[in-house]
Amino acid sequence: MSTIYRSEAGADEIRRRYREVLRTWPVAAEHVRVPTREGETFVLVCGPKDAPPVLLLHGSGTNTTMWRNDITSWARHFRVHALDLIGEPGLSTPSRPPLASEAYALWLDDVLEGLGITSTSIVGASLDGWLALDYAARRPQRVTRLALLCPGGLGRQKTGWMAKALLLRPFGRWGLRRSARIVTGLDAPQARPVLDHLVLTFTHFKPRTQRLPVFTDDALRRLTMPVLVIIGGRDAMLDSEDTARRMRQCVPHATVALLPEVGHSILDQTDSVLAFLRG
């Protein structure tokens, strides 16, 4: 049994639900499996073959289903490659190399080589916002545009939500759902499918517990490509004001959008991200 799941039965249930979503994907897509030094990586590819490439990197505790509501719009204009991050509840290898290393950049090197991509725009969220930043800082010549949703590694990481989650743990699925609402900031009725997905996932999945490495000012100054950063003012996990301050200070050409009433999970930004990607 993989160590990223609490049981093999739970792993099977997550994969079964994921494959159900893939069967009803809103646009035609190819399922590609790319060999890498960390193991096999699953990539969902859609959009015109001759269109500019875009790489999508989802957040922690999810997979390419995160982009379901965005994909129809983005795939009209781009060749979209949505990756399942290694070590997360998707169809890629469960490998989790240290975050404080070059391992993830080398993994993405392998993925891009396997896909035949020399340079690409990247959209990353949360943990994978950190990953996108890490790759862009290490390989700026390979990243044409960088769009980040609630990225880690910039602002102070908050810990208060962890204590609340621990207090709610004994209350089973109700407590898990309440924790998900606290962490994501999602409370509207239309967010119910997202919360249902998170409850299912974290019933069976073991999330990463290590803190994200914080980028130095020098690393951020290597981001010479156009950058868009969208952050929620009510983020329970990250200090949004600190994130905005560091980006404006170290990457003055970046566009920083602070959404005051939004939490960590940022939805409904399809058009904003598309406008940025199209330049």
N, C-alpha and C positions, 0 to 999 in steps of 0.2 A: 504493500500500500504506500502511496506517495505521502510524504510527511507534510504536504501542504493541505491535506484533508483530514478530517477527524475520523473518517471511516471510508472503506472502499464503496460501501453502498451509497454514502453521501456523495462521493466523487461521481459515481455513475448517474445519480439523480441530477446533479448539476450539468453534466455533459449531455444527458438526455434532453433536458429543458433547452439547453443551448442549441442543440441540433434542430429542435423544433422551430426555434426562431430563425435559424439559417434557412430552413425549408420554405419559410414565408418571407424571405428577404424582399424588400420592395423593388429592387432593381436586379437585373441579371448580373450574376457574379461568378467568378472563378474561385475555387478553393485550392490554394497553393500551399504546399508544404516545403519549406526551405531548410536544408541542412545547415547547421552552424556549429561552431566550436562548443556551444553549450547544449546542443541537441536540436531536435526538430522544432521549427517555428511555423505556426499556422498563420496564413495571410489571406484575407478576403479581398479580392481584386475586382473592381468594377469601374465603369466609365469608358469612354472612347480610348482605343489603344494608342492613338496619335496625340492625345491630349497631354498637357503638362502633368507631371506626377505630384501627388500629395500623399504623405505618410501620416496615418492617424494612430496616435498612441493613447489608449484609454487609461482610466484611473485605476487605483488599487481596488481589488475585490470585484472586478468586473471583467469584461472582455469586449469584443467588437460590437456586441449588442448595444453598447453605449451610444453608438453613432446611428442607430436605426432611423431616428427622426431627422437626421441631417443628410443622410446619404443620397436621397433622391435629388436634392438640390445640388449638392457638390459634384455628384457623378455626371451631371450634364456638362460640366466644364472641365473636369479633371479626370485623369486616370488615378483612381483612389486605391490606396493600399492600406487596409486596416489590419494592424498586427495584433495578435494575442501576445501580450507580454509574457516572457518566461517567468515561471514561479507564481502565476496568477490563475484564477479559475476559468481558463479557456482550453484550447486544444494544443497549446505549445508545451514544450518540456517543462517539468516542475523545477528546473534548476534555478537557484537563487545565489549567484555569486555576490561577493561583498559590494555594497553600493559605493563605498569609499575606495574605488579602484577604477581602472580603465576597462573593466570587464564588459560593461554594458555598451560602451562605445565600440569595442571590438565585435560584440554580438551584432550590433546594428550595421557595422561594416560588412559582416557576413551576409546579413539579410539583404542589404542593398545590392551587394554583388550577385547574390542568387536571383534577385529580381531584375538584374540588368540596369540598375539605376545609378547614375554617376552623381547627380545632384537633385534635390527635391525640396519642396516646401514641407513643413512639419506642423501638425496640430497636436498638442499634448495637453492632458488634463491631470491635475493633482500630482500623484506620484510620477506619472508619465510626463507631466509638465516639467518636473525635475529632470527626468530622463532626456527630454527634448532639449532642455537648457544645457545639460551636461554634454550632449552630443554636439550641439551647435557651438559651444565654447571650445571643444576639442577639435572639431572638424568644420570650422566656419566656411570653408570653401565648398562644402557639400550641401549646405543649407541655404536655399534661396529666399525663403520667407519662414518666419517662426511665429505661430499663433499659440498662445498659452492661456489655459483656463485654470484659475486658482492654482498656480504652480507652487510646488514646494521648493525649499532650498534658498529662499530669499528672505521672507519675513520670519519673525520669531514663531516657533512652533508652540502652540498652546497645549496645556495638559489638563485643564479643568474638566474637559469632556470625558477623560478617561475615568475619573472618579465617579462621575454620574453613570457611566456605562457599567462599572463594577457594581454599583448599588442596584442597578436594574437587572443584572444577570440572573439572580434567583427567580425572577418572574417569568422565565421561559420565553415563549415567542412574543408575548405582549411586551416584556421588558426589552427584547431584542428590537422589536419594532419601534419602541419609544427611543431607544438608543440611536437607531438609524435616523429618526426624525431630528434628534439633537445634533448629530454629527453633520448631516446633510443640509439641515435648514429647510427641508421640504415638508410643508404642512398642508398645502392646497389639495383639494380632492383629485385634481388631474395628475398629481404626483403619486397616486396610489400604486400604479404599476411599477414605478421605480422602487418604491419602498418594499413592495412584495418581492421583487427580484433580490433586493439586498437582504431581506430576512431569510429567504431561501438559501442564498449564498453563504451568509455568515453562520447559519445553522450548521453547515458542514465544512466550511473553509477556515483555515488558520491564516489570518493576515500576518504580514510582516510586522515585527515589533521594534525594529531598529529605527533610530532617528535618522532623518534625511541629512546627508552632509550639506553644509551651508556653503554657497558659492562665495568666493572672494571677490572683492571689487575688481581685481585684475582679470579674473575669469569672465565677469560680466562685460567688461570693456572689450572683450574679443567678439562680442555679438555685433558684427558690422552689417548684417542683413536687416531688412525691415522686420520689426518686431511689434506684435500686438499682444497686450496682456489684459485679460478681463478677470476681475477679482470681485468677490462679494464682500460687502461691508460688514456682514454679520457672520463671517466665517468662524465656526467654532474651533477649527483646527489650526488656522494660520492667522497671524497678525496682518490683516490686509493693509493697514496704513503703513506698516513697516515694509511690506512688499512693494507698495506703490512708491514709497520714498526711495528705496534702493534702486528700483528700475529707472526712475526719473533722474537720479543722481549719476548712475553708472552707465546708463544707456539713454542719453538725452534724446535720441531720435525715435525712441520707442513711443508707441501710442498706448497709453494706460487708461483703461476704463474701469472706474470703481462704481459698482452697482450697490447703492447704500442699503437696500432692503433684501439683498440676496445673501444666502449662506454659502456653504462650501460647494454644494452641487449647483453648477451653473447650467441652466437649460435655456432653450429658446434663443440661442445666439447664432442660429444657422445663417441668417442673412448678413449679420455683422462680420462673421468669420469669412463668408464667401466674398464679400466686398473687399476685405483685406487681401485675401488670396489672389483675387483678380487684379489687384493693384489699381 
